[in-house]
């Protein structure tokens, strides 16, 4: 899974001050829907 850098997250915050909250919520929804128990299961996957 490709990840965003801190710079990309920071830039997103200029456009949407709630971007970090939205990103976290999206990741949580994804790992729940895919039945992933540990974030390390998807770290580094492209």
N, C-alpha and C positions, 0 to 999 in steps of 0.2 A: 504494500500500500504506500503510495507516494505521500510524503508529508510536506507541510508548509514550514518555512523557516520563520524565525521570530520576526524578521523584517516583513515578511508577507502578512503575518498576523497583525503586526503594528500598523501596516498600511491599511489593512481591512478596517481597523478601528477608526481611521480617519473618515471612511465612508459610512460606517455603521458603528456607533459607540458600543453597541451590544454584540459585536462580532465574536468576541471571546466566548460569551455565554452561548451564542448560537452554535459555535463550533463544538464546544463541550457537549451541548445537548445532542447535536448530530452524531458525535462519536459514541455517546452513551446509547442512543437509539440503535445505532448500527451494531454495536457489540452485543446488545440485548437481542436484536432480531436474528443475529447470526449465531447465537448461543456461544459466544466467546467468553471464556472464563477469566482470561488474563490478557491484558493489552500486549504483552510480549508475544502472544501467538500471531499477531498481525504486524508487529514491528519489523520493518525491513522488507516486507512483501511489496512487489511492484505490480 
